[in-house]
Amino acid sequence: MSVTKLDDGLYRCGSRWVNFYVIEDGGEVTIVDCGLPSYEGQLDEALAQMGRSPSDVDAIVLTHTHPDHMGAAPGFMATTGAPVLVSDVEAPIATGERKPAKVSGLLGTLWRPSMLSLIGHLIGNKGLSNTTVSAATPFGDQEILDVPGRLKSVATPGHSSGHRALVWEARGVVFCGDAMATLDLARGTRGPMLHPFNEDQAQAVESLAVLEALPGNLLLPGHGEPFKGTPAQAVEAARRSL
């Protein structure tokens, strides 16, 4: 997938498997999640479409620290000089001080054609190993981040212990990370759903109620197509698939 303009100052990057996003606010730029290591070059394309340069990138904000969401983070830090921000719960994981927990449900799906294709993509894009960064700036739940877009952190644990949705309130955009998806990585099916693999399944289900209450009209997941509608509408559809 090439870089796609979703709206003024809002770009989707990555592949059909994994998304990251680049936003511009007031001439400055925030990267939301980082995708796989080999996606690094897409940042240049997004910035070129914006008429911006790497020096305009002010922050790199992560919804969580799984490898497919921070794979390109070291490269982005090196090319932009921007800091990585991540939840206070997962900052020690981002820097390698603490090992990440394992998600459940993966092993039983490895035979599926969709998973085999995904694994091939991960191998080809250097996405199978854990990624760490030299430093990470922690943020808390309900914190308004001092970054372009003034993103609000909302705790949505379950997929990972310190998972955060990020709300661009001025634009009605919710970056839901892996608290929800619109692509089932295991089966290839599409539509709003709970992510198929989670560290704590019960907690991930509970976090749907948090997403449901958020304002917005565009939900941007880590995996799958954007959902045009309210978070409540997306959650309603996801619950039907549980």
PECORJO-V91895 format. One record per backbone hydrogen bond with DSSP energy under -0.5 kcal/mol. CO is the residue of the C=O (numbers start at 1). NH is the residue of the N-H. E is the energy in kcal/mol with one decimal. If there is no record, write none. Layout:
BEGIN
co->CO nh->NH e->E
co->CO nh->NH e->E
END
This chain:
BEGIN
co->4 nh->6 e->-0.6
co->4 nh->12 e->-3.1
co->7 nh->10 e->-2.3
co->9 nh->24 e->-2.3
co->10 nh->6 e->-2.5
co->10 nh->7 e->-1.6
co->11 nh->22 e->-2.2
co->12 nh->4 e->-2.9
co->13 nh->20 e->-2.0
co->18 nh->15 e->-2.8
co->20 nh->13 e->-3.2
co->21 nh->32 e->-3.0
co->22 nh->11 e->-2.4
co->23 nh->30 e->-2.3
co->25 nh->28 e->-1.3
co->28 nh->25 e->-2.9
co->29 nh->58 e->-3.1
co->29 nh->59 e->-1.2
co->30 nh->23 e->-2.8
co->30 nh->32 e->-0.5
co->31 nh->33 e->-0.6
co->31 nh->61 e->-3.1
co->32 nh->21 e->-2.4
co->35 nh->71 e->-1.6
co->35 nh->72 e->-0.8
co->36 nh->39 e->-2.1
co->37 nh->40 e->-1.5
co->39 nh->42 e->-2.3
co->40 nh->43 e->-1.5
co->41 nh->44 e->-0.5
co->41 nh->45 e->-1.0
co->42 nh->46 e->-2.4
co->43 nh->47 e->-2.8
co->44 nh->48 e->-2.2
co->45 nh->49 e->-2.1
co->46 nh->50 e->-1.7
co->47 nh->51 e->-1.0
co->47 nh->52 e->-3.2
co->48 nh->51 e->-0.6
co->53 nh->56 e->-2.2
co->54 nh->57 e->-1.5
co->56 nh->29 e->-2.4
co->56 nh->58 e->-0.6
co->58 nh->83 e->-0.6
co->59 nh->31 e->-2.4
co->60 nh->85 e->-3.3
co->61 nh->33 e->-3.1
co->63 nh->164 e->-2.1
co->66 nh->69 e->-2.4
co->66 nh->70 e->-0.9
co->67 nh->71 e->-1.0
co->69 nh->34 e->-2.2
co->70 nh->73 e->-1.1
co->72 nh->76 e->-2.7
co->73 nh->77 e->-2.7
co->74 nh->78 e->-2.1
co->75 nh->79 e->-2.2
co->76 nh->80 e->-2.0
co->77 nh->81 e->-2.3
co->83 nh->60 e->-2.3
co->83 nh->85 e->-0.5
co->84 nh->137 e->-3.2
co->85 nh->62 e->-2.7
co->86 nh->139 e->-1.2
co->87 nh->90 e->-0.6
co->87 nh->91 e->-1.4
co->90 nh->93 e->-0.7
co->90 nh->94 e->-2.3
co->91 nh->95 e->-1.5
co->92 nh->97 e->-1.8
co->92 nh->98 e->-1.6
co->93 nh->96 e->-1.2
co->94 nh->133 e->-2.6
co->104 nh->198 e->-0.7
co->106 nh->109 e->-2.1
co->106 nh->110 e->-0.5
co->107 nh->110 e->-1.0
co->109 nh->112 e->-1.9
co->112 nh->116 e->-2.3
co->113 nh->117 e->-2.3
co->114 nh->118 e->-2.2
co->115 nh->119 e->-2.9
co->116 nh->120 e->-2.1
co->117 nh->121 e->-2.0
co->118 nh->122 e->-2.7
co->119 nh->123 e->-2.7
co->120 nh->124 e->-2.3
co->121 nh->125 e->-1.2
co->122 nh->127 e->-3.4
co->123 nh->126 e->-1.3
co->125 nh->38 e->-1.3
co->136 nh->138 e->-0.6
co->137 nh->86 e->-2.0
co->139 nh->88 e->-2.5
co->140 nh->143 e->-1.3
co->143 nh->145 e->-0.7
co->143 nh->153 e->-2.7
co->145 nh->147 e->-2.1
co->147 nh->150 e->-2.9
co->151 nh->145 e->-3.3
co->152 nh->167 e->-2.3
co->153 nh->142 e->-2.2
co->154 nh->165 e->-2.8
co->158 nh->199 e->-0.9
co->158 nh->200 e->-2.8
co->159 nh->199 e->-0.9
co->160 nh->158 e->-1.7
co->160 nh->163 e->-1.2
co->163 nh->156 e->-2.5
co->165 nh->154 e->-2.5
co->166 nh->168 e->-0.6
co->166 nh->175 e->-3.2
co->167 nh->152 e->-2.2
co->167 nh->169 e->-1.2
co->168 nh->171 e->-1.4
co->168 nh->172 e->-0.9
co->168 nh->173 e->-1.8
co->169 nh->172 e->-0.5
co->172 nh->217 e->-3.0
co->172 nh->218 e->-1.3
co->173 nh->168 e->-3.0
co->173 nh->175 e->-0.5
co->174 nh->176 e->-1.0
co->174 nh->220 e->-3.2
co->175 nh->166 e->-2.4
co->176 nh->179 e->-2.5
co->177 nh->222 e->-2.9
co->180 nh->222 e->-0.6
co->181 nh->193 e->-2.3
co->182 nh->191 e->-2.0
co->183 nh->185 e->-0.9
co->184 nh->188 e->-3.1
co->186 nh->115 e->-0.6
co->189 nh->184 e->-3.1
co->193 nh->181 e->-2.6
co->198 nh->104 e->-2.6
co->200 nh->204 e->-2.3
co->201 nh->205 e->-2.1
co->202 nh->206 e->-2.0
co->203 nh->207 e->-1.9
co->204 nh->208 e->-0.6
co->205 nh->208 e->-1.2
co->206 nh->209 e->-1.3
co->206 nh->210 e->-0.6
co->207 nh->211 e->-2.1
co->208 nh->212 e->-2.6
co->209 nh->213 e->-1.0
co->210 nh->213 e->-0.6
co->211 nh->214 e->-1.7
co->217 nh->229 e->-1.0
co->218 nh->174 e->-2.7
co->218 nh->220 e->-0.5
co->219 nh->221 e->-0.6
co->219 nh->227 e->-2.8
co->220 nh->176 e->-1.4
co->220 nh->177 e->-0.8
co->222 nh->19 e->-2.9
co->223 nh->182 e->-2.6
co->223 nh->183 e->-0.8
co->226 nh->228 e->-0.6
co->227 nh->219 e->-2.8
co->227 nh->229 e->-1.0
co->230 nh->234 e->-2.0
co->231 nh->235 e->-2.8
co->232 nh->236 e->-2.3
co->233 nh->237 e->-1.8
co->234 nh->238 e->-2.3
co->235 nh->239 e->-2.7
co->236 nh->240 e->-1.1
co->237 nh->241 e->-0.7
co->238 nh->241 e->-1.1
co->239 nh->242 e->-1.0
END
